[in-house]
Amino acid sequence: MKIIKQFPLIILIAIFLISCRTATNKKYPINNLEKSIEENPNSEKKRMEIKFSCEEDGISEYLDDGWNILKEDSQEKVCTWKSVPATKDCNMEKDKGCKITKPDKIGEEKIYLLEK
């Protein structure tokens, strides 16, 4: 009678042990992964974002160094600012409150996404 009550428990343990054994025998995905790592040891690519503003351009240095341009974007940017009086009778040196700062020169900022 005791054996009949323990029979489902024995079957459950046997199934568990069989399933664990079959899972450990399937090592082929791990071997394939190791081969791909060995074949491409330097497969890691480096990426960098670089910005040049107001008519600067130093991208040729990076291109000569082996970097490739993945994406290029440009936008307007204020290069220099100037101070002007708010009214005609304003003295900017004596009255600091009447000074207004305005954009003087507007240029272009170029943004490059590089990969090596």
ZADO-1210 file (C-alpha; in nm, 4 decimals, padded with zeros to 6 digits):
<atoms>
<atom x="00.0000" y="00.0000" z="00.0000" code="MET" pos="1"/>
<atom x="00.2866" y="00.2353" z="00.0797" code="LYS" pos="2"/>
<atom x="00.4424" y="00.1692" z="-00.2594" code="ILE" pos="3"/>
<atom x="00.1167" y="00.2549" z="-00.4396" code="ILE" pos="4"/>
<atom x="00.0953" y="00.5903" z="-00.2559" code="LYS" pos="5"/>
<atom x="00.4591" y="00.6744" z="-00.3400" code="GLN" pos="6"/>
<atom x="00.4310" y="00.5660" z="-00.7056" code="PHE" pos="7"/>
<atom x="00.3188" y="00.9109" z="-00.8387" code="PRO" pos="8"/>
<atom x="00.6041" y="01.0731" z="-00.6468" code="LEU" pos="9"/>
<atom x="00.8563" y="00.8301" z="-00.7953" code="ILE" pos="10"/>
<atom x="00.7243" y="00.8964" z="-01.1481" code="ILE" pos="11"/>
<atom x="00.7434" y="01.2718" z="-01.0913" code="LEU" pos="12"/>
<atom x="01.1055" y="01.2524" z="-00.9747" code="ILE" pos="13"/>
<atom x="01.1942" y="01.0260" z="-01.2684" code="ALA" pos="14"/>
<atom x="01.0427" y="01.2725" z="-01.5183" code="ILE" pos="15"/>
<atom x="01.2304" y="01.5580" z="-01.3571" code="PHE" pos="16"/>
<atom x="01.5637" y="01.3742" z="-01.3776" code="LEU" pos="17"/>
<atom x="01.5063" y="01.2724" z="-01.7402" code="ILE" pos="18"/>
<atom x="01.4197" y="01.6289" z="-01.8436" code="SER" pos="19"/>
<atom x="01.7306" y="01.7681" z="-01.6759" code="CYS" pos="20"/>
<atom x="01.9521" y="01.5130" z="-01.8496" code="ARG" pos="21"/>
<atom x="01.8154" y="01.5997" z="-02.1965" code="THR" pos="22"/>
<atom x="01.8599" y="01.9715" z="-02.1357" code="ALA" pos="23"/>
<atom x="02.2262" y="01.9275" z="-02.0473" code="THR" pos="24"/>
<atom x="02.2911" y="01.7160" z="-02.3577" code="ASN" pos="25"/>
<atom x="02.1854" y="01.9967" z="-02.5939" code="LYS" pos="26"/>
<atom x="02.5039" y="02.2047" z="-02.5926" code="LYS" pos="27"/>
<atom x="02.5100" y="02.2882" z="-02.9631" code="TYR" pos="28"/>
<atom x="02.3872" y="02.6501" z="-02.9338" code="PRO" pos="29"/>
<atom x="02.6719" y="02.7291" z="-02.6943" code="ILE" pos="30"/>
<atom x="02.9301" y="02.5771" z="-02.9316" code="ASN" pos="31"/>
<atom x="02.7979" y="02.7843" z="-03.2228" code="ASN" pos="32"/>
<atom x="02.8176" y="03.0993" z="-03.0131" code="LEU" pos="33"/>
<atom x="03.1787" y="03.0295" z="-02.9196" code="GLU" pos="34"/>
<atom x="03.2702" y="02.9797" z="-03.2866" code="LYS" pos="35"/>
<atom x="03.1178" y="03.3114" z="-03.3872" code="SER" pos="36"/>
<atom x="03.3098" y="03.4913" z="-03.1135" code="ILE" pos="37"/>
<atom x="03.6358" y="03.3308" z="-03.2233" code="GLU" pos="38"/>
<atom x="03.5762" y="03.4148" z="-03.5897" code="GLU" pos="39"/>
<atom x="03.5110" y="03.7857" z="-03.5219" code="ASN" pos="40"/>
<atom x="03.7246" y="03.8883" z="-03.2239" code="PRO" pos="41"/>
<atom x="03.7174" y="04.2590" z="-03.3217" code="ASN" pos="42"/>
<atom x="03.3531" y="04.2755" z="-03.4262" code="SER" pos="43"/>
<atom x="03.2780" y="04.5527" z="-03.1754" code="GLU" pos="44"/>
<atom x="03.2225" y="04.8816" z="-03.3569" code="LYS" pos="45"/>
<atom x="03.2872" y="05.2173" z="-03.1993" code="LYS" pos="46"/>
<atom x="03.0453" y="05.5055" z="-03.2469" code="ARG" pos="47"/>
<atom x="03.0942" y="05.8720" z="-03.1728" code="MET" pos="48"/>
<atom x="02.8917" y="06.1895" z="-03.2186" code="GLU" pos="49"/>
<atom x="03.0850" y="06.5045" z="-03.3009" code="ILE" pos="50"/>
<atom x="02.9698" y="06.8648" z="-03.3498" code="LYS" pos="51"/>
<atom x="03.1288" y="07.1538" z="-03.5387" code="PHE" pos="52"/>
<atom x="02.9866" y="07.5043" z="-03.5010" code="SER" pos="53"/>
<atom x="03.0144" y="07.8353" z="-03.6809" code="CYS" pos="54"/>
<atom x="03.2080" y="07.7468" z="-03.9958" code="GLU" pos="55"/>
<atom x="03.4537" y="07.5159" z="-03.8157" code="GLU" pos="56"/>
<atom x="03.5237" y="07.1933" z="-03.9978" code="ASP" pos="57"/>
<atom x="03.7534" y="06.9241" z="-03.8636" code="GLY" pos="58"/>
<atom x="03.5741" y="06.6184" z="-04.0000" code="ILE" pos="59"/>
<atom x="03.8547" y="06.5408" z="-04.2462" code="SER" pos="60"/>
<atom x="04.0852" y="06.4513" z="-03.9548" code="GLU" pos="61"/>
<atom x="03.8402" y="06.1838" z="-03.8408" code="TYR" pos="62"/>
<atom x="03.7844" y="06.0517" z="-04.1925" code="LEU" pos="63"/>
<atom x="04.1601" y="06.0191" z="-04.2422" code="ASP" pos="64"/>
<atom x="04.1766" y="05.8245" z="-03.9149" code="ASP" pos="65"/>
<atom x="03.9364" y="05.5593" z="-04.0485" code="GLY" pos="66"/>
<atom x="03.5996" y="05.6829" z="-03.9223" code="TRP" pos="67"/>
<atom x="03.2924" y="05.6586" z="-04.1480" code="ASN" pos="68"/>
<atom x="02.9985" y="05.9009" z="-04.1453" code="ILE" pos="69"/>
<atom x="02.6722" y="05.7235" z="-04.0620" code="LEU" pos="70"/>
<atom x="02.4503" y="06.0291" z="-04.0263" code="LYS" pos="71"/>
<atom x="02.4953" y="06.4005" z="-04.0858" code="GLU" pos="72"/>
<atom x="02.2641" y="06.6716" z="-03.9537" code="ASP" pos="73"/>
<atom x="02.2801" y="07.0502" z="-03.9457" code="SER" pos="74"/>
<atom x="02.0958" y="07.3260" z="-03.7635" code="GLN" pos="75"/>
<atom x="02.1188" y="07.7006" z="-03.7136" code="GLU" pos="76"/>
<atom x="02.3135" y="07.8287" z="-03.4169" code="LYS" pos="77"/>
<atom x="02.4051" y="08.1711" z="-03.2826" code="VAL" pos="78"/>
<atom x="02.7825" y="08.2154" z="-03.3119" code="CYS" pos="79"/>
<atom x="02.8299" y="08.5575" z="-03.1492" code="THR" pos="80"/>
<atom x="02.6158" y="08.7946" z="-02.9446" code="TRP" pos="81"/>
<atom x="02.6189" y="09.1724" z="-02.9279" code="LYS" pos="82"/>
<atom x="02.4904" y="09.4224" z="-02.6724" code="SER" pos="83"/>
<atom x="02.2776" y="09.7142" z="-02.7925" code="VAL" pos="84"/>
<atom x="02.0978" y="09.9919" z="-02.6071" code="PRO" pos="85"/>
<atom x="01.7243" y="09.9391" z="-02.5525" code="ALA" pos="86"/>
<atom x="01.6402" y="10.3040" z="-02.6333" code="THR" pos="87"/>
<atom x="01.8179" y="10.5895" z="-02.8095" code="LYS" pos="88"/>
<atom x="01.8901" y="10.7872" z="-02.4920" code="ASP" pos="89"/>
<atom x="02.0200" y="10.4814" z="-02.2993" code="CYS" pos="90"/>
<atom x="02.3816" y="10.4911" z="-02.1763" code="ASN" pos="91"/>
<atom x="02.4914" y="10.1258" z="-02.1496" code="MET" pos="92"/>
<atom x="02.7999" y="10.2020" z="-01.9394" code="GLU" pos="93"/>
<atom x="02.6071" y="10.3889" z="-01.6668" code="LYS" pos="94"/>
<atom x="02.2712" y="10.2108" z="-01.6778" code="ASP" pos="95"/>
<atom x="02.3174" y="09.8347" z="-01.7044" code="LYS" pos="96"/>
<atom x="01.9413" y="09.7759" z="-01.7095" code="GLY" pos="97"/>
<atom x="01.8943" y="09.9217" z="-02.0550" code="CYS" pos="98"/>
<atom x="02.1367" y="09.6852" z="-02.2282" code="LYS" pos="99"/>
<atom x="01.9849" y="09.4212" z="-02.4599" code="ILE" pos="100"/>
<atom x="02.1811" y="09.1254" z="-02.5905" code="THR" pos="101"/>
<atom x="02.1025" y="09.0223" z="-02.9481" code="LYS" pos="102"/>
<atom x="02.2443" y="08.7606" z="-03.1806" code="PRO" pos="103"/>
<atom x="02.5210" y="08.9083" z="-03.3947" code="ASP" pos="104"/>
<atom x="02.6281" y="08.6285" z="-03.6248" code="LYS" pos="105"/>
<atom x="02.4175" y="08.3213" z="-03.6999" code="ILE" pos="106"/>
<atom x="02.5984" y="08.0170" z="-03.8343" code="GLY" pos="107"/>
<atom x="02.5422" y="07.6506" z="-03.8843" code="GLU" pos="108"/>
<atom x="02.6177" y="07.3648" z="-03.6445" code="GLU" pos="109"/>
<atom x="02.6927" y="07.0303" z="-03.8091" code="LYS" pos="110"/>
<atom x="02.6414" y="06.7094" z="-03.6151" code="ILE" pos="111"/>
<atom x="02.8064" y="06.3897" z="-03.7388" code="TYR" pos="112"/>
<atom x="02.7491" y="06.0329" z="-03.6210" code="LEU" pos="113"/>
<atom x="03.0713" y="05.8413" z="-03.6888" code="LEU" pos="114"/>
<atom x="03.1523" y="05.4702" z="-03.6765" code="GLU" pos="115"/>
<atom x="03.4862" y="05.2935" z="-03.6828" code="LYS" pos="116"/>
</atoms>
